[in-house]
Every structure is written in C-alpha cells, then in structure tokens.
Amino acid sequence: MEGYPSTNLLRPSEGGRAGSATPERRRKRTHSRFIPETSWHSSLRSVTKMTTAFGVTGPDPVAGPVFAVPASAPIETLARAWYPAARWLREPVTAEAVAARTVPLRGARFRGMSTVAEPEPGELELEDGVVLTGPSPLPPDRYQGLGLTAQRVDVFGVRIDGADAASRAEREVRVLRWMVAAARHARGAVVVEGADTAIPLDPRRSVNRHLFSALTLDPGHALALVRTVLVQATLETVGPDPSAPQNFEIVTHTPYDGSVVVRCERAGSLPPALRTIPWRESGPFGYSVRWLSGDAHQERSESPSHMYQIARHRMAPVVVDVVSVLRDAVAGTVLDDDGFICTDPPVRSR
C-alpha cells in the first residue's frame, strides 16, 4: 500500500542472492507470507516509529510510548474523556475498505501474483500539536506477550508537533498519563521506548465512583438510600446553610475493610468526559462514593498486596451498589477515578 509500508518482516526466499533472482524465485517471493517478529522488543522499535513508517510527516515524531488496546475499544470516547476537543484529522481506513477499492491485477504477467490489503492508520488530534496515529493491528504473538486477552488488538503511537522544550515535556507527560489511564480502563497496555515489557497496570485499581446529576438530594433522603446497602451508615458532616443545596458526607466504618465515604456537593467544574453529555444527564451536583482502605500506598499501587486485593474484592461491589441506588434516585452519569464513563451494573438485586 503506497505511503504506508508494513512494519512486519518478510520471510527470505529460499536460495539465491539479492539481484540474481530468477523469474521462478521472484514468483516465490511474491507468494512469501508476512510473519511477525519473534522479539517484542524489536517489534516495539517498528511500532514506536510508526508515524514515520506509515508515511506521516511532521517535525520530530515521538518514538514512544506505544498504546495498545482491544480493537473494540472506543478510542474517540477514551480520548475525549481527557481531551474533549479531540478530532480526526484523517480517519482510519480498514483493510476491508482498502481491499474493496483496490483494482485486482489482471493479465498473464500478473498470473500467480496477489496484493495484500492493509489498513490505513488515521490521525486523531488530541489537542493542538498532539496527534495520536493509528490504529495498526498487532499480531497475536506480540500482544499475548503483553498479557492482553482480546481477540484483536490495535496499537497507536503519538506525535507532538511545534512546541518548545518546556511545552513539549508537559504535553508528553500528560499524554503518557492519559495512555496509562485509558489502557487501564480498556484493559490494554502501554510500552515505553527501550522497555521489553509493558508498564504494569491493574485494571481493577479504580474502585471509587463519581455520579454527576442535575438533581440534588437532601441529607436525610441520601442517608436513607445509602442505608439500603450499608445499614450502619451515618450522616457526619452537613453544609452550614440549610436553605441552600448542602454539602455533606455519609460515612460507614467496617470492622476489617476500612470505610465507605459518600460525599455530596455542588461541583465547581465538570470533568472533560461530561462536556459532551446533555446537562440533564450530568452535573452540576456530584456524589462521590469512595472506599478508603486505610492504606493510601496500596490504593495507588498497580501491584497491590494479596490481602489488599481480597479486601478490594469485597468492597468494590459495595461501592457500585451505593452509586447505583443514588443514580436510581437522581439519574446522571457515573465516572471512575480516571475520568472515564462507567456503566457498572448493580451487583446485588434489591
């Protein structure tokens, strides 16, 4: 495909030297199959330079990190959760669409020859000067080494254009943080340049949930709702002005697994993911449901201890149930700690 050379390796033809191939050998080379590289590290070099290899021009493409997600992941939705103005500069084209528009080779001279349709990656501008390039399909032997279980995985690179050193560094840090958060949410992976393995990510790390609604609850009503899940919940703090929408907290202490805190307050600003949501389905009232384990280090870790994972396994469904009863009462949209929209079903029937 002109302008988009493959980053895969070709199996060498049997026998002969370059420049001395006979027509028969040339025919064999025509039939040679694409095979993946056996080393993830060497394939990483190809993928991290994909903005150049795919014919995308621009000053100083960033050679890493590399962002891999299941092909079913909604990349635009993931991008707009942090970059609400994200837009396609050039939309990707699937291999099927490329094949449909390709004129087949005809005539005696092309007998036995065939063309292989490859997808054309697109360019998704996250913000001014920051462009995500892809998707490019990743062969199974490569993404299985990353611990990904999806049947198909796409990989993206990033390019940063026209920025001074300080601005460039800031954008690189922000886009890496987004990649890590998006990969965690979508059960993908991130590999930085020069690494043999992916950054360790814990897809279950984000336990807390944040509901944004156009409706407010008074403290007594909210407490009654929370007690349908946590019967020992107590109202601990209330805002100073009873005549105005109140900020308050509802707290439940457990014997072994820390506390669950529900904080209700009017949001000063809405997260980027809600800027494209109709106002009736989002803010300005926020209901945050947090599990506080008592160990902030474990809560932030991508590889927490076994004991912490056991406690989290018990408490994560409780958080989901609490935010579900609140959403049943006031509707709205639920986000996780990384700012992505969640659609968790209630764990227990009520």
N, C-alpha and C positions, 0 to 999 in steps of 0.2 A: 504494500500500500504506500503510494508515493507520499513522502513527507513524514511518514510515521513508521520508521524501521522497527522491526521486532527486537526486543532485548533478549530473546531466547537464543540458545546456541543451536547450530546445525550440526547434525552428525556428519563427520567427514565421509566422503566417498571412499570406497574400497580401492586401494592401489592407485598408482599414478601420482604425478606431481602436478602442482598448480601450473597451468599454462600448457600442459601436454595432454589434456583430456581428449579422448576420442568422442565421437557422437554418442556411442553407447554409454560411455561414462557420464557424459553430460546428461543423458536421459536418466541415468541412475541418480544423479544429483538432483534432478528435477523432482524425483519421487522421494528424496530423503525427507524424513519426518522431523518436525520440531521436537526437541527433547529438552526438559528442564535441566538447569544446572544442579549439580549434586550438593553444592555448598550454599547454605543460606547466606553466608557472609558475602560470597562472590555475587550472588544474585542481588543482594542489597545494593552493591555498587551500581548495578544497572538501574535498579528502580529509583535510587536516590537521585540519579541523573536523568530521570525520565523527562523532565521539562526540556532538556536538550535533545535527548534521544528521540522524542516524539516530534521534534521539529518546532517546538515552541520557543520563540526567540525572546530575549529580554536581558537586561543587564544583570549579571551575577545571579543566576538561579541558585536557590538554597539547596545544597545537596544533603538533605535530611533535615528533620526526621521524616520517616515514612509512616503513613497512616493506613492501616488495613482494617476493613470492616466487612461483615457479611454483605453479599451483593444485594440483599433485600433491605438493608439499612437505608432509611430516607435521608440521604446526605444533605439535601437542601434544608430539611427540618432541623437536623443536627447543627448545621451551620448557622441558621437564623436564631437558634437559641442563644448564641453569643454575639452573632453579627447580624442584626435584624435587617440590614440593607444588602445582604448577600444576594448576588445575581449572577446568572450565567453570561459570561462574555461570549462563549461559544459552547453550545450544548453538545454533550457526547452523542456519538452515533454507535448503535450496537452492531455487532458482527453480522447479524441477520439483515439489518438495513443496508450495510455496506455490500453484502452479497447480492441483495436484490437489485442494486443499481449497477453492479459490475457486468460488463459485456463479456460473455464467455468467449474463450479462444476457439477459433474455428480454422479449418484448413489443414492440409496434410502436414505442413511444417510444425503445427502445434499438437499433432497426434501424441497422446500419452502425457501431455502436459496439463496441469491444472493450477488454478490460483487459489490461495487460501485467504479468505476474508478475515480481516482482523478489525476489532472495534477501534473507533477513533476517539481518543480521550477529549474531554471538554476542558473549559477553563471557568471555574467558579470564583468570582471575585468576592472575597470575604469583606474587605474594606479597601479603601484606596491604596493601591500598591501591593496588596497581599492577595495572591491568586493561588487557589487550590487547583492542581492539574490532575485529571483522571476522569473516570476510573479506568484502570488497567487490570484485567483479570490475573489473578495469581494462581499458578499451578498448585494442585493439591499437596504435592510433596513439600512445597515451601510453607504453606500456611498451617499444615498439620504440625510442623516443627515449632510453630508459634503457640500451639495449644488451642487453635481455633477449630471448632467442630462443625461450622456451617458447611453446606454442600458446595457453595460458591463464595469466593472472597474477592473483593476488589481492593486495589491499592491506589493511594493518592500521594502525590508529592506537593510541595509548596514552593512558590516563587515570591520573592519580595523585591519590588522594583522601586527605584528612585527615592531612596531615603538616606539621610546622613547616618553616621555610625551610631549615634545615641538613639535616634528614632528606629533604626533597623533592629538594634538589640532589643528594644522594648517590644517591637512587633513580633520578633522571633520568640520571645518568652511567652507572650500572650497566645500566639498560635500553637505553641507547644502545649501550653496549659489546656487550650481547647481540644487539641488532639487527644490528650490523655483522658480528659473528662468524657469526650464523645466516644472514644474507644471503650472506656469502662461502661458507659451507658448501653452501647450497642454490642457489647461482648466482642470487641475487636482487639487490636494490638497496635502498639507504637514501637518502632525501632529507630534508634538514633544512629547517626553516622558513626561508623567504626565499631559498632557493637555486633556481637554474634547472636544475641538473644534479644527478645522484646523486653520493654520495661515491664516489670511485674505489676499487674493490675488485678484488683479484687472487684469483680462486678457486683458483689453484694455489699460493698462498703457503704453506699448511700442508703442509710436506714430512714433518716428523717424525711418528712413530707411537709409541703407548704401549700396550703389551699388559699387561693385568692378569689374573692367573691364580691359582687356588687351589693350584697346584703350583710347586715350586721346582726349579731346575736347579743342579747343581754347576758350578763354573767350567770344568772340563775338558770336560764334556758341552756346555755352552753354546758354548765356543770351537769345538768340532768342528762344531756346527750352523752357526755363523756362517761358518766356512771353506768350507762348501758353496756360499756365494755370494761371499765375499771371501776368497780363498785366502791373502792376506797379513795377515790379522787376527792380532793379538797380545793376550795377556792382560796388562794393565798394572797394575791395582790389585786387591787382594783384601782382604776384611774380616779383622780381626785374630783372630777366633775360629773355627778350623777346625771345631769341633764344632757350631756353630750355622749356620743359613742365612746365607750370606755375601753381602755387598755387593761387587760387582766391576764392572770396566769392561773391555770388549773394544774395541780401537781399530784402525782401518785408515786409514792415510795414503795418499792418492792423489797422483800427480805434479802434477796440474793442478787438481783439483776439490775440494780441501780434505780433510776427514776424515769418517769414519763412526764414531760412538761408540755402543756398546751398553752401557747401564748397567742392572745387575740389583740390585734392593734391595727390602726389605720396605717397603711404603707405610705411612706414618703414618696416613693417612686416604684414603678413596676419593673420586674426583670425583663430583659430583652425578649424572651420567649413569648411574653404576653402582649407585645406591641402589635402583633398581627391578629390577636384574638378580639372579637367584639367585646365591648366594655361590660355588657351584661353577663358575659361568661368568664370575667376575670376580676380585677380589683374593684375598689381600692382597699378592701378590708382583707387583712391577712390572718390566717390561722395556721400557726406553725406547730407541728407535733414532733417533738424531739425525744429521742431516747438518750439519756445521759448515763453511761455505764459507770462513771466514776474514774475512768482511765482514758484521758484525752489522747494519749500516745497511741493506744490500741485503736481508738476510733479513727485516727488519721492514717493508720498503717495500711499498706497494701498486702501485708502478710501477717495478720494478727495471730495471736496465740490460739491454741486449740480451745482453751477454756473461754476465751472471749467469743470465739465463733459459736460455741454452744449457747452462751447467753444471748448472742445476737439472733441465733436461730429461734429462740423462744420469744424475743421481744419484737423483732421486725414485723410479724403478723399482727401484733397488738397495735403498733403504730398505724399500720394500714387500716385496721378496723376502726380506730378512733377517727382518722381523717375521713373515712367512708361515711360514718354517721353524721359528721359535720357537713360533708358535701351533700348528703341526702336532704339536709335541712336548708342549706343556703345555695346549693348548686356551686358553680365556679370551676376553676381549673387547678389541677394539682401539679406541682413541680417537685423534683428531687433536690438534693443539696447542690448538685452541679448545674441546676437551672434548666433541666430538660423536662418536658411534659411527661407525666406518668399516667398510666391507665390501669393501676393495680386493681384487681377485683377484690372485694371483701373476702377475708379468709374464713370467717365464721358466719354462718347464717344466723339472722336474728329475727 
